[in-house]
Each structure stands twice: as C-alpha cells, then as structure tokens.
Amino acid sequence: MSSCLLSLYVLTGCHVASRRCLPPAANRRVRARITGRSETPAGQLSREFGVRFTSISHVSYPAGVTQLTTAASIGRLVRDARKQRGLTQHELASLLSTSQSAIHRIESGNQNLSLEMINRIAQALESPLIVPGGRNAMNLSITGETALHGSITTRSSKNAAVALLCASLLNRGRTRLRGIAHIEEVNRLIEVLQSIGVQVTWSSDEADLTIVRPEVLDLANMDVSAARRTRSIIMFLGPLMHLADSFRLPYAGGCQLGARTVEPHMQALHAFGLDVIATEGYYNATALHSHPQHTIVLTERGDTVTENALMAAAMTPGETVLRNASPNYMVQDLCVFLMMLGVEIEGIGTTTLRIKGQAELNKDVTYTISEDPIEAMSLITAAVVTHSELTITRAPIEFLEIELAILHEMGLRFSIGQEYRSGNDFTRLVDITVKPSQLHAHEDKIHPMPFPGLNIDNLPFFAVIAATADGQTLIHDWVYENRAIHLLELTKLGANVQLLDPHRLNVIGPTAWRARDMVSPPALRPAVCILLAMLAARGESVLRDVYVINRGYEDLPTRLNNLGAEITQFFG
C-alpha cells in the first residue's frame, strides 16, 4: 500500500476522513456513502485496510439551522471549485465523461460518490477536494501556555510583493525589489516568470530580488502547474495585454474561500481593449491595443481588480481615470512603484485614481516593499491570545487603525510610538506594544469593509480574539462563502463557536484552550488562527500540513520561537 496520506476536507463540521492511498480495488469495493455519518464504509475501510475515520467535535448550531450532510458539503466544494475554474456543469460533465444531470446531483448533495470519483473530480477541477499530505508535508508541534515577550519586526507585504512581481513585466529595464518575502506565493510566481523567459536573481543575502524581462516572452512555455497554485496569476492579464497580441493563462488557484468571480477583472480590462474568454481551464485573451482616454468605473472595489486596471493603464498613453478603485495597502505600493517607472498617478489612497500612462516603461529601479498590516495584526493577535506583553515594530498604522479601535473598545491595553516612514518613503509606520489585558466582547458585530474599514484579511483574527474575550461576539464575514466555516475548527481547541449561516459566526468566550492534533484548514488566515490558538492551549498540539501558512508567512514558527514560543517543525 502506498504510504502517502490523503485528507478529505469536509467543511461543515460533520467529519473529516483520513485514509492511506488505497488500491483501485478498494476504491471500487468501498463506496463512501456520503450520507452524513458513513459508519459502514468507515468500519469497512478500518477492517480491510487499517484506515481510521476521525470525527470532528460536534459543532453548535442555533435553532432553525440544519447541519449539512457530508454529501452537501462535497457538493458545495465541487460547485465552488467549478465556478472558480469558470466551467459550466456541462463542461465539467464532459471532462468527467458523465452527464450534466449527474453533476447537478453531485452539487445538490444527492449523489453517492466513490473515493475514486472524488479523486477524478478533484483532478478535473485541479482543486484540492482531496489534499495531499505526504511524507514531505510540513507539520508543527506546539507546546502551549507559553508567554511571549520581546519585540518582533513586521516583514514586507505578501500582497504587495505578488502585485509588484506582476508589475515588473511592464518594465523593460531592471527591477530590484528589496525585502521581498520568501513565501510560497512568491516562489510560485517566480517559477512562472522564469518559465516564460524572465531573468530572476536573488541577491547574495537573499533579501532582494532582481527581475529583467526579455525582449520577447516565451508564453507558450509557461509553468502551468505553478500558475494554477496561485490566484495572483490573474494579475498577469494587465501587463501581458501590452506585450502580446494574444495569450492564455490557466485558471487561478489559491486559498479555498468559496466562489470568487473574475468577472470584474474582465469588465475592467475590456475597457482597455482586452477580450477574455474563459474556457477549458484557461483564460484566452486577445489584446486589441486600443488607447482609450476616458473614465472607467470598476464594478467591484477589489484589490486585484484595481491592480490589474492600474497595470493596464500604466502603458496606455494618455489619461485614464479609475473610479471605485481600492485604496488598500497593496494598491498604494503598486502606485508608488509605477510612479518610479515614470507613470503619473494622482489620488493614491482614495477611490479615484488618475493615471497618465506611457507607451514604454524602461527604467532601472529599486523599490522597497512596505510592511504587511496583516502580519502585524497576526502578531497583535498572538500577544492577545497568549496574554503577553509584546512589541510589534514597523507596523503600517494607516491600515490598522480600525482594528486597534475595536480592540481598544474590547479592553485591550496597548501603546503606539511615534510615526516614521517605510523604506518606500511613503507608508507610515509605528511601533505597537500590546499589554496583557482582560477583554470583553464587542458590543456591535465585527465585520470587514473596504479600506479604510476593517481589513477583510484581518477579520478571522477577531474570531480567536473574541474566543479569548468574556461574552458573546457576532462575526459577520459577508465577503466569502466558506471562510467562516473554516473557523469552526477552533471548536476542536475548546472554543464555543456557532455557525449561524455560511457568513456569520457567534463566538462565546472566554475559552479554556486545549491541545489537539489536527490538519490545517486549506485557507491561509484561518490556518494561522488555529496556530495562534494552539499557542494558548494547554498541552502539546500538532498542526499538520501547513503549506498554506507558508504561502503567506515567512519563517513564522522560528520567529515566534524567538519570542518564547515552543514550536517544532517536522515532516511526515
């Protein structure tokens, strides 16, 4: 029997099934009756192949909310992954050599599935319905109830880094990015860039990255596997429309947070003369090379939508006005970088951007990426949950003010030092010292809003914080369909978290955190939330297959250990 381990993620709190890779005969004989409990198949697997099905702790549901069956859970995953790939039910049916009605039954939760069929669906959608966790998977062992102390520096922004890597394609000169994070999301984009002929070189101390675009990109040689593992690949559309008459990009991957439409990207870029048709797992793009000089209203104030439009406008001669643009931190970084290349931009930090593009961008530039407000919030949360005094240096205060205001209302004691500038000479930084505090629940619901509201990526941290606080807190994640469900994993560590609907959580604290051996959720911020809760849990916890954390954080376990945490990395 193969020694690789497969974990089937079921996102409603019903149960998670873990099995070793079974021979084809086992897949045929043991049909996973996806009808809730699966005792018979589990027992059969256990007897015949030594496989163990592990139940999740029961999750509390309010009156009127029915706990979904496992079939419905898998159906939702299939539906979301299909939509994210831009496939119709008919197209997915064709890939699987089945009928559209069968796909409809699967997505509706009305179809029994074999383990073999689940594997086939996952391969067709190129989505981790079944996530490999083989011998090389990184796992963490965490000894909890250890106070943190000292200071820790906020590192550069992951979301800014990936946008700047994409924007480097615009520059015919040499681009040097200082302080870029060594994270998996960056690594995937580097692999894609190198595969199409871009020269990418790390400095001797591996702190800086130099990028040189060739005269002609080898787009036919694109590393499709790497491209599919990062949602950031969608931001190649804006630059490539100026560099090729036609091209195609594989559908984007990334965190499993539910269906996220790419239609706003298509609408924004269509105004610049880019036609995109999504079919058979690819975005097929044709550039008309028109030069509009008009106002474009973005239908969604999304960060990556705004970045794509900015990069399209940067090499469109004349003035373009973007309305309803995101003024978020990674967009501001991109604006400052483009200005270094010679693009004139007015309105940085507002929802209206005026861009005067250039027909060619050819400069040797060095740009220092600003600090990551999401990482800073992660570190603030670590201090709160472990009741520690901790100083977070180089925190971008403009993008943390709402979060800190809410924490102040919940009773958190902290101090903020004098402002200074980031290495890009634009972003405002401060040092924040968090002190041990007795928190109480926030009186109002906690929900994200576009900047300058509470950052969407920071919302999950408030679930852990609310579990630490005394009282009942409502968390409303209106943006994503599935992220709130991932946060139910906190119940395994002792938290009282109730799912009201796919977007709302009721969190009742305080929590006596307890250790647990569990698999990391497939979404970045919820996975970090689990890790931070484990720091406060009594005993030794194990968090398995933490690749998703490495997508967005550089050396987080080591850096937490420098503050007094006890985290050991192991593979297996």
N, C-alpha and C positions, 0 to 999 in steps of 0.2 A: 504493500500500500504506500502511496506517495506520502511523504512527511509534511507536505505543505498544508497549512491551515487556512480554511476559508471561513469567513464570518458573514452570516446573512443578517444585515441590519433591518430590524423591523421597528418602525419609528413611532408606534402608538403606545408603547409601554406594555404590549401583550407579552412578548417574549423574544429573546434572541437565540437563534440556533447556531451552534458552532459544530463543525464536522471536519474530519480529515477528508482529503480528496478521495472519493470513492471510485471504484472501478465502474465502467459503464453498466455492468450487470446490476450493480447496486442501485444505480440511478433508475434502471428500468423496474427493478423489483420493489423498491421502496418509494412509493409515491407520497410526497408530502401533502397530505390532505390539508389544504390551507383553510382551515375552518375554525380557527381560534386556538385550541389547546394542543392538538397534534400528539396526544399521548401515545396512540398506537404506532404511528411512524417513528416517534422518538424511541419508544421501547424496542421496536424492531431494529432500528439503527444501533441502539445500545447493545442488544444481544448479538447481532450479526457482525458488527464492525467495531465495537468498542467506542461508539460515538455517544457523547453526552449532550443533551439539550438542557440549557440552563434557563430557568425562569427569572424574569426581572421582578423586583419588588412590585407589589401592587400599587397602582397609582390612583390617587383620589380623584374622582370626577364628581362635579356638582349635579344636583337634580336636573334631569332633562338632557344630560349629555351622555350618550351611549358610547362605551368603549368599543372602538372599531375592531373587527376581526383581523387576523393576520392577512387574509386574502385581500381585504380592503386596503390594508397598509401597503402591500406589494403593488396592488393596482394603482394606488396613488403615486408610488415611486416610479412605476413604468410610465404613467401618464406624464408626470413632471419631466422625466428624462426625455421622453419622446418630444414634448413641446420644446424643451431646451435645445434639442437637435434640429428643430424645425421640420419634423416629419409629421405627416398625416397618419391616421390609423391605417389607411390603405397602403401607404409607403412602408410602414413598419411590417404590415402583414406580408408584403412582397419580399422583404428581407428575410422573413422567417418561413416563407413558403407556406403560409396559412391564410385564413380568411380574415377580412376586416371585422366580421361579426365576432370571431374568436378574440381579436384584440379588444373589441368593445367589452366582451365578457370579462376578460382579464382586468381591464382598467376599472370595471364596475365591481370587482371583487366576487364575481360569480363563476369563476373558472378554477377547477383543480389544476395544480401545476406540479410537474415532476421537477426534481432538482436539476435534471438535465435541461429542461425547458427554461428554467430560471437562468441557467448559465447562457443559453442561446440568446435570450432576450438581452442580458447584460452585454454580451459581445456585440449584438446588432446595434444597441444604443450607445456602446462604448461608454457605459456609465456603471459605476461600482455598486450595482444592486447586491452583488457578491464581491466583497473586498478582500484581496489577497493579503494575508498576514503571515508570510512565510518566514523561513529561518532568518532572513535578513531584516525583518521588521524591527524597528527600534521601539523598545519598551522602557518605561520608567518605574522605578521602585521609590516610593516616597514615604519617609518616616515623618509623621505629622506631629502637631502640637509643639512645634519648634518656633520660637520667636525670631523674627528677622530684625536686623539692626544695621546701621551704617547708611551709606548713600550709594545710589546707582544712577548711571547716566543713561538718559533716553537715547536710543540709537536712531538712525535715519529711517525715514518713512518708507515702508514697503510699497504703499500705493503710489507714492511719488516716483519711486525707483522704476516701477514697471512702466509708468507713463513716459518717463524720460528715456528709457531704453527704446520704446517705440518711436519717440520723437527723434532719437538720434538718426533714424533713417532719413530724415529730412535734410540733414547736414552733409554736404559734400566734403566738408573739412573734417578735422579731427575733434571728436568729442571726448572729453575726460570727465567722468562722474566720480566725485570724491565722496568717500564714506558710504559707498553703496553696500547694502546689507547682503550678507552671504546666506540667502534663504532659498528654498526650493523654487519659489515662484520666479525669482530672478534667474536661477540656474536654468529653468525650462526655457525662458525667453532667450537666454544666451545661446542655448542649444539651437533654437530656431534661427537666430541671427547668423550663427556660424554656418548652419546648413545652407543658407541662401547666399553665402559668399562674404558676409561681413566679417572684418577682422576685429576680434575681441581679445584684449590683452589685459591681464591683471598686473598691477604694479608689484614690485618685489616684496612689499609688505602686505600685499593682497588687500589693501584698503581702498584702492582706486581702480577704476575700470576705464580703459581707453577703447573707443569704438571708431572704426574707419569703414565707411561704406564704399563698396566698389563702384565702378562706373556703371556696370550692369549687374543687377541682382539675378541670381540663379533660382528663381521662384519655383521652378519645376522640381528642384531638389529639396524642398522644404521638409524638415523633420516633422512629419505629421503626428507621430506619437507624442513628441514633446509639446507640439502645438495644442493637441487635444487635452493636455493635462493642465492648461492654464486658461482661465477666462480672459486674461489680458490680451490674448491673440486677437480679439475683436478690435483692439486699438491699432492694428496694422492697417485697417481699412483707410483711415485718414491719410497716413503718409503714402501708402502704396498707390493711391489713386493718382498721385503726381509722378510716379516712377514707372508705371506700366499701363499699357492700353487695356489689358485685361489680366485678371489673375483670379485665383481662388484660395480661400482659407478654410481649414477644417473647422467644424463647429467647436465652439469654446467649451471648456470644462470648468474645473474649479470646485468650490465648496458646494455641497448638496443642500441647498436652501429652498428648493422649490422652483417652480417655473419662473424664469426671468426672461422677459421678451427682449428681442433685439430690434423690434420694430422702430423705436425712437432713433436708433442709430441709422437705420435705413432712410427714415424720413429726413433726418438732418443732412446726411451725406448726399441724398438725391438732389437737394438744393444746390450742391456744388457740382452736379453733373455725374454722380456715381450711381449707376444702376446695379442693384444687387438682387440676385435670385437665390434663394435657399433651397437646395435640393440634394438628395442623395448624400447627406453628411457634409456638404460643403456650402460655403457662401461663394457663389460665382459672380464676380464683379466685373463690370465694364465701365471704363472711365471715358467720358465724352470730352474732357478737357475744356469745359466751358469756364468762363470767368465772370460769374455773377457779382454784381456790386449792389447788394441790397440787404435788407434786414431779414434774418432767419429767426423764427420763434421756435425754440425747442419744445416739443410736446411733453417732455419729461425733464425735470431738473436733475438729471442724473450726472454723476461724476464722470463716468467713462463716456457717456454721450457727449458731454461738454468737451472733454479732451479730444475725442475724435473730430468734433466740429472745429476745435481750435487748430488742430494739426492740418485739417483740410484748408482752413482759412489762411494758415501761415504761408502757403505757397500759391495762394490765389491773389494775383495782383489787384490792387485797389482796396477799398474799404468794405469790410463785412461787419455787420452788427449782429451779435448773438444776444437774443433776449431769452429770459428764463434760464439763464446759464447757472450752473452750480458755482458758488464762490468758495467751495470747500478747499481744504489744505492742499491736496494733491493738484488741484486745478491751479491754485496760486503758484505752486512750484513750477508747473509747466509753463505758465505765463512768464515768469521771471526768466526761465531758460530760453524761451523763444525770443524774448527781448534781447538776450545776449547774442542771438543769431542775427539780429537786425530787424525782427518783426516789431512793429509799433503796436502796443496794446494799451488801451485805456479802460479803466473800470475794474481793475483787479480787486477782488474781494466783494464785488457787487454782482447782481444778477444780469447786468447789461455790460457786455464786452464789445469794444470797438477795436477791430483788428485791421491793420494795414499790412497786407501780405507782400511778399517779394517773389518774383519769378524764380529766383535761385537763392539758396542759403548755403554759403560756403565760407565758414569761419572755423578757425581752431579755437575752441572754447574749453574752459574748465569750470565746472559747476559743482558746488557743494550742496548736496541734498539736505533738506531741512529735517528736523526731528519728527518722530512719529507720535502724534497725540493719542493714538490707540494703544501703543505700547506704554505710554505714560499712564494711561488710565488702567491698564493691566497691573502696573506696579503699584498704583494707588490702591487698587482692589486687594492686592496681596497684603499690603500693610493693614487694611481694614479687617480682612478676614482673619488674620493671624494676631490681631490686637498688638501690632508692633509700631515702634517709632522708626520711621524710615524717611530718608530724604531722596526725592526724585529730582535729579538735576537736568537742566536743559529741556524742560517741559514747554511745549508751544502753547502758551496760555490762552491765546485767542480762540483755540479750538477745544478748550477745557472749561471755559467759564461757566457754562450752563451746568455741566456735570458737577463742578465744585459747589455751585449754588445749591443744587439739590442735596448734595452730601452735607452741606452746612445746615440745611433745614432738617436733616435727619439726625443731627447731633454730632457730626464728625468735627474734631478739632484739628486744625492744620494752620500752617503759616506759609506765606508766599513772599519770596525775596524780591529784590529789585529786578526790573526788566533789563535784558540785554539782547543782542541780535544773534541770529544764527549765522553760519558760515556763508549763506547766500545773501547776507546783508539786508534781508527783508523780513524774515519770520521773527516774531517777538518770543523770547524765551524767558523763563523764570525757574527758580529752584523752589520746590514744594516739599515741606516737611509735614508728614502725617503723624499724628499722635494717637495712642490707644484711646478709644472712645466707646461709650455705650450708646449704640444707635437705636433709634425708634423708627417705625415705619413712616414712610412719607404719606402726608395727608391726601395727596392727589395721586392719580395714576401716573406712572412713569412711562413715557412714550418718546420715540425719536421724532425729529423733524429735520428738514434740510437745514444746512448751516444758515444762520448761526444757532440753530436749535441743538438739542442733544444729538450727538452723532449716532447714526444708525448702527455703526460697528461697536459703539460703547454700550448699547442697551443690554446685551447679555450679562455684562459685569454687574448690572444692578440687580439681576436675579440672585447672584451669590451674595451681594451686599444686603439685599432685602432678607435673605435667609439668615443673615447674621443679626439683623435688627429685631427689636421687640415689636411685634404687631403684624398686621396684615397689609401687604402691598400688592397692588394690581400693576402688572407689567403688560403693556399693550404693544406688541410687535406687529404693526399694521403693514409693514413692508414685505415681509417674507411669509410664505405659507408654512414652511416646515421648521424654521429655526426654533420657535417656541417649543416644539415637540422635542427637539434635541435637549433642551434644558430640563426636561423631565428626568434626565439621567441623574440630576442632583438628588433625586429621591433615594437612589441607591446608597448615597453617602449620609442619609439621615434627614435631608431637608423635607419640609412639608410643602410640596409644590403641586398645585392642582391646575389641570388644563381645562380652561373654560371653553375654548374653541381653538382652531389652529393658529390664532393670532394672540390670544390672551392667556396669561398665567396669573394665578393667585398664589402668592408666596407668604407663608406664615412663619415667623421667626420668634425667638431665636432658635438656632439649631445646635444640637449636640452632634457635631460631625463624627462619623465613624468610618473606619478604613474599609476599603473594598478593592477587590481585583476586578477590573472591568476594561472593556475595549473602548478606545477613544471614539467619540462621535465623529462623523465624517465632515463636520463643519468647523472652521477654524476657531471662532470666538467661543462657541460652546465647549470645545475641547479644552481651551485654556481655562475656562471657568471650572471645569472638572478638576484640572490640575491645581488651581488655586484653592479649591475647597479641600483637596487632599492634603494641602499644607497644614490645614487646621484640624484634620481628622485624627482621632486617637488611634494609634497603631500604625501598621505598615500597609500602605495601599500600593496597588500596581495598576498603571495605566498603559495599556497595550496598543501597539501600532500607532505611534504618534507622528506619522509622516505629515499629517495635516497641520500640526503645530509647527513643524519645520518649514512649512510653506510660508509662514508669516513672521516667525520669530527666529532670531539668530542666537544660538547658544543659550537659550533661556534657562535650562536646568543648571548649567555651570554658573551663570550669573546669579541665580537665586541661591546657589550653594555659597557663593561669596558673601551673601548676606546672612548666612546661618542656616539655610535650609539643608535638609539631608535627602538629596535626590541622587539615585544611582541609575545610570543608563546600562541596559543590557539588550542583547539581540536574541531573537528566538521566536 
